[in-house]
Amino acid sequence: MAQADEAERRTREAAEPPRVASRLHAFNRYELKYLVPVEEARDIRDELAERMDRDVNSPPGGYGVWSLYYDTPRLRFYWEKIEGLRFRRKLRIRHYGDLASVTDDSLVCVEVKQRVNRVTQKRRIALPYRSALRLCDGRELIDHSAAERPFVHEVLELIVRLNLCPTAITGYQREALVGRDQDTGLRVTFDRRVRGRDRDFHFGTATPENRFIVPPHLAVMEVKVNERTPYWVTDLAARRNLSLIRVSKYVQSIETFGRAPRSVFHVTGEDLPSASHTSPHPSRVTGTRTEARVS
């Protein structure tokens, strides 16, 4: 009887189509953001490293993160962020690493990032760069597995229905730490040299005209958790007098390049007085533009 059951199972499995590993990845989490001077960010990183591990994908000095954002001609996604809608989303293509080596075969992620109340949700698919451009710029249905079908169709429908087009590129150097033991859902990142551009949207552009969209002496620190922030992280923030801030790299790029009026959430060089080393309250965000062009 057992042999018959085993033979039936093998026959059924042989008749099934082969399973293909999905390139999809999705997760939900809470994100807390702080703005800190680069020098203090190094100290905080070293303190966190006593209770956290370096991300295996984060070498000493960090790694590059580049994102091409899509929006409507009237910047719908930008205004949804400014207005603080409880449900909002945005579409981007993201590349990890050095842009100098980007080719059509380089692996990138097409990602939908959305906010539902206080929860950040990300869904993405890893694709060769040429396939990502065919999907997002060419508005073509690319090859995909059955598991990837809902997401690929959602992206294509979003692009066509809202007439999305490339709008801004942001890039920065990121260092990442991950929690250990009971803090395995914890991730802390430090983003410095945050820059961007509003043209030449191909990642492989030879001489891109990038500009700092966050002053170079400031780093964006993000605490990401699945449920609750560990008490010792909260204590660290209180001890160092860190203040939560609403800062979006995409919003920074739009406002730095004059695509929309400066909002109260725009970060400038005067937002973090060197004497206090504290992050600004959104209502106090004012100052001058940062126009330095960088590579």
VOLUM-839369 format. One record per residue (C-alpha): residue in three letters; x, y, z. Coordinates in steps of 0.02 Angstrom, whole numbers, always signed. Example, Ala and Ser with C-alpha at 12.3 -4.5 7.8 and 13.67 -1.06 7.14 Angstrom:
// residues 2
- residu/u/v/w
- Ala/+615/-225/+390 $
- Ser/+684/-53/+357 $
//
This chain:
// residues 295
- residu/u/v/w
- Met/+0/+0/+0 $
- Ala/+141/+118/+47 $
- Gln/+231/+80/-116 $
- Ala/+73/+119/-215 $
- Asp/+52/+286/-125 $
- Glu/+233/+331/-159 $
- Ala/+215/+286/-342 $
- Glu/+58/+393/-354 $
- Arg/+147/+541/-272 $
- Arg/+293/+529/-395 $
- Thr/+174/+520/-542 $
- Arg/+80/+675/-481 $
- Glu/+241/+774/-454 $
- Ala/+307/+725/-626 $
- Ala/+148/+794/-705 $
- Glu/+166/+962/-617 $
- Pro/+260/+1104/-703 $
- Pro/+435/+1136/-634 $
- Arg/+441/+1260/-492 $
- Val/+538/+1419/-530 $
- Ala/+612/+1519/-388 $
- Ser/+518/+1684/-376 $
- Arg/+614/+1846/-393 $
- Leu/+484/+1932/-285 $
- His/+519/+2000/-112 $
- Ala/+397/+2086/+6 $
- Phe/+401/+2149/+185 $
- Asn/+313/+2266/+307 $
- Arg/+396/+2372/+441 $
- Tyr/+398/+2532/+539 $
- Glu/+529/+2664/+498 $
- Leu/+597/+2801/+611 $
- Lys/+711/+2934/+536 $
- Tyr/+838/+3049/+616 $
- Leu/+954/+3180/+544 $
- Val/+1127/+3182/+625 $
- Pro/+1298/+3257/+586 $
- Val/+1411/+3135/+496 $
- Glu/+1536/+3134/+640 $
- Glu/+1401/+3091/+768 $
- Ala/+1330/+2960/+651 $
- Arg/+1497/+2868/+658 $
- Asp/+1491/+2869/+849 $
- Ile/+1312/+2806/+850 $
- Arg/+1356/+2670/+725 $
- Asp/+1501/+2611/+835 $
- Glu/+1389/+2610/+989 $
- Leu/+1254/+2511/+899 $
- Ala/+1386/+2388/+837 $
- Glu/+1408/+2330/+1017 $
- Arg/+1234/+2253/+1009 $
- Met/+1209/+2232/+822 $
- Asp/+1300/+2150/+676 $
- Arg/+1357/+2228/+514 $
- Asp/+1244/+2179/+370 $
- Val/+1333/+2046/+268 $
- Asn/+1301/+2152/+112 $
- Ser/+1373/+2309/+192 $
- Pro/+1564/+2317/+174 $
- Pro/+1669/+2440/+276 $
- Gly/+1627/+2613/+210 $
- Gly/+1457/+2557/+149 $
- Tyr/+1384/+2529/-24 $
- Gly/+1298/+2636/-154 $
- Val/+1109/+2644/-168 $
- Trp/+1034/+2726/-322 $
- Ser/+848/+2748/-355 $
- Leu/+756/+2810/-509 $
- Tyr/+585/+2876/-456 $
- Tyr/+432/+2881/-568 $
- Asp/+290/+3005/-548 $
- Thr/+148/+3084/-644 $
- Pro/+176/+3245/-743 $
- Arg/+92/+3339/-599 $
- Leu/+194/+3247/-465 $
- Arg/+51/+3154/-386 $
- Phe/+163/+3045/-277 $
- Tyr/+260/+3196/-217 $
- Trp/+102/+3289/-164 $
- Glu/+30/+3135/-80 $
- Lys/+186/+3131/+30 $
- Ile/+178/+3317/+67 $
- Glu/-6/+3306/+112 $
- Gly/+28/+3156/+225 $
- Leu/-103/+3040/+150 $
- Arg/-129/+2885/+256 $
- Phe/-113/+2778/+101 $
- Arg/+16/+2827/-27 $
- Arg/+142/+2741/-137 $
- Lys/+281/+2768/-261 $
- Leu/+370/+2671/-396 $
- Arg/+557/+2661/-419 $
- Ile/+697/+2561/-497 $
- Arg/+839/+2532/-374 $
- His/+1020/+2481/-403 $
- Tyr/+1141/+2430/-267 $
- Gly/+1326/+2463/-297 $
- Asp/+1435/+2567/-410 $
- Leu/+1351/+2648/-561 $
- Ala/+1511/+2641/-662 $
- Ser/+1486/+2455/-688 $
- Val/+1301/+2461/-735 $
- Thr/+1256/+2369/-896 $
- Asp/+1093/+2308/-972 $
- Asp/+1123/+2143/-883 $
- Ser/+1149/+2219/-710 $
- Leu/+1023/+2162/-581 $
- Val/+906/+2298/-518 $
- Cys/+744/+2299/-418 $
- Val/+579/+2368/-479 $
- Glu/+496/+2418/-317 $
- Val/+328/+2482/-257 $
- Lys/+347/+2566/-88 $
- Gln/+186/+2613/-2 $
- Arg/+132/+2683/+165 $
- Val/-24/+2618/+251 $
- Asn/-53/+2723/+406 $
- Arg/+112/+2705/+500 $
- Val/+170/+2545/+415 $
- Thr/+292/+2547/+269 $
- Gln/+266/+2408/+143 $
- Lys/+387/+2362/+5 $
- Arg/+362/+2241/-138 $
- Arg/+493/+2219/-271 $
- Ile/+555/+2106/-408 $
- Ala/+737/+2082/-460 $
- Leu/+764/+2101/-647 $
- Pro/+902/+2133/-773 $
- Tyr/+912/+2321/-803 $
- Arg/+853/+2304/-983 $
- Ser/+696/+2211/-927 $
- Ala/+660/+2342/-793 $
- Leu/+670/+2480/-924 $
- Arg/+560/+2383/-1044 $
- Leu/+429/+2369/-907 $
- Cys/+438/+2545/-834 $
- Asp/+490/+2651/-984 $
- Gly/+435/+2544/-1130 $
- Arg/+273/+2494/-1043 $
- Glu/+294/+2317/-1106 $
- Leu/+239/+2157/-1020 $
- Ile/+400/+2064/-981 $
- Asp/+426/+1878/-956 $
- His/+375/+1824/-782 $
- Ser/+326/+1673/-680 $
- Ala/+151/+1637/-617 $
- Ala/+201/+1695/-443 $
- Glu/+265/+1860/-513 $
- Arg/+113/+1894/-621 $
- Pro/+8/+1998/-497 $
- Phe/+153/+2115/-457 $
- Val/+212/+2137/-637 $
- His/+34/+2175/-694 $
- Glu/+9/+2296/-549 $
- Val/+166/+2393/-598 $
- Leu/+117/+2400/-780 $
- Glu/-61/+2453/-740 $
- Leu/+5/+2589/-623 $
- Ile/+123/+2657/-756 $
- Val/-7/+2659/-895 $
- Arg/-155/+2721/-793 $
- Leu/-61/+2865/-710 $
- Asn/+56/+2900/-856 $
- Leu/+209/+2882/-746 $
- Cys/+378/+2939/-811 $
- Pro/+556/+2953/-743 $
- Thr/+563/+3105/-628 $
- Ala/+717/+3103/-516 $
- Ile/+868/+2998/-467 $
- Thr/+936/+2991/-291 $
- Gly/+1096/+2909/-229 $
- Tyr/+1192/+2891/-68 $
- Gln/+1320/+2787/+24 $
- Arg/+1238/+2669/+150 $
- Glu/+1304/+2575/+299 $
- Ala/+1186/+2448/+377 $
- Leu/+1176/+2355/+541 $
- Val/+1057/+2213/+585 $
- Gly/+995/+2155/+755 $
- Arg/+1048/+1994/+837 $
- Asp/+963/+1872/+957 $
- Gln/+795/+1944/+1013 $
- Asp/+820/+2097/+900 $
- Thr/+827/+2002/+735 $
- Gly/+690/+2113/+661 $
- Leu/+793/+2270/+690 $
- Arg/+890/+2358/+552 $
- Val/+979/+2526/+564 $
- Thr/+1051/+2616/+413 $
- Phe/+1159/+2770/+394 $
- Asp/+1147/+2862/+227 $
- Arg/+1277/+2996/+187 $
- Arg/+1325/+3097/+34 $
- Val/+1141/+3102/-16 $
- Arg/+1132/+3173/-191 $
- Gly/+1025/+3168/-346 $
- Arg/+983/+3236/-517 $
- Asp/+831/+3282/-620 $
- Arg/+893/+3226/-791 $
- Asp/+1003/+3094/-876 $
- Phe/+899/+2957/-798 $
- His/+998/+2807/-860 $
- Phe/+1100/+2732/-719 $
- Gly/+1247/+2711/-836 $
- Thr/+1261/+2896/-884 $
- Ala/+1447/+2931/-907 $
- Thr/+1458/+3104/-827 $
- Pro/+1301/+3131/-724 $
- Glu/+1266/+3304/-652 $
- Asn/+1227/+3256/-473 $
- Arg/+1196/+3381/-335 $
- Phe/+1185/+3364/-146 $
- Ile/+1002/+3357/-96 $
- Val/+1046/+3340/+89 $
- Pro/+1195/+3443/+150 $
- Pro/+1352/+3333/+147 $
- His/+1387/+3359/+333 $
- Leu/+1223/+3273/+377 $
- Ala/+1178/+3089/+374 $
- Val/+1005/+3011/+373 $
- Met/+988/+2877/+507 $
- Glu/+842/+2757/+489 $
- Val/+784/+2634/+621 $
- Lys/+677/+2496/+544 $
- Val/+580/+2370/+647 $
- Asn/+448/+2239/+616 $
- Glu/+348/+2282/+771 $
- Arg/+425/+2380/+915 $
- Thr/+583/+2481/+932 $
- Pro/+696/+2400/+1064 $
- Tyr/+702/+2500/+1225 $
- Trp/+891/+2520/+1216 $
- Val/+877/+2603/+1044 $
- Thr/+747/+2724/+1114 $
- Asp/+863/+2759/+1261 $
- Leu/+1007/+2793/+1143 $
- Ala/+904/+2918/+1044 $
- Ala/+847/+3007/+1203 $
- Arg/+1023/+3011/+1276 $
- Arg/+1092/+3087/+1117 $
- Asn/+947/+3208/+1103 $
- Leu/+896/+3145/+932 $
- Ser/+729/+3204/+863 $
- Leu/+620/+3114/+737 $
- Ile/+608/+3204/+571 $
- Arg/+501/+3181/+417 $
- Val/+626/+3175/+275 $
- Ser/+603/+3096/+105 $
- Lys/+747/+3084/-17 $
- Tyr/+625/+3094/-161 $
- Val/+545/+3251/-90 $
- Gln/+719/+3324/-63 $
- Ser/+762/+3295/-246 $
- Ile/+601/+3372/-311 $
- Glu/+621/+3528/-205 $
- Thr/+809/+3546/-229 $
- Phe/+786/+3555/-417 $
- Gly/+642/+3677/-407 $
- Arg/+507/+3558/-468 $
- Ala/+395/+3612/-323 $
- Pro/+398/+3748/-189 $
- Arg/+502/+3714/-34 $
- Ser/+396/+3630/+100 $
- Val/+421/+3636/+287 $
- Phe/+498/+3463/+273 $
- His/+642/+3517/+161 $
- Val/+812/+3490/+241 $
- Thr/+943/+3626/+219 $
- Gly/+1116/+3665/+282 $
- Glu/+1048/+3764/+429 $
- Asp/+936/+3626/+494 $
- Leu/+1063/+3555/+615 $
- Pro/+1162/+3688/+710 $
- Ser/+1337/+3622/+742 $
- Ala/+1331/+3682/+921 $
- Ser/+1182/+3576/+972 $
- His/+1198/+3425/+855 $
- Thr/+1013/+3395/+868 $
- Ser/+889/+3358/+731 $
- Pro/+764/+3493/+684 $
- His/+580/+3493/+719 $
- Pro/+488/+3501/+552 $
- Ser/+413/+3671/+596 $
- Arg/+588/+3744/+609 $
- Val/+652/+3684/+441 $
- Thr/+710/+3837/+345 $
- Gly/+870/+3897/+266 $
- Thr/+968/+3910/+105 $
- Arg/+986/+3797/-43 $
- Thr/+1127/+3673/-64 $
- Glu/+1189/+3687/-242 $
- Ala/+1354/+3592/-239 $
- Arg/+1372/+3474/-387 $
- Val/+1453/+3307/-353 $
- Ser/+1492/+3145/-441 $
//
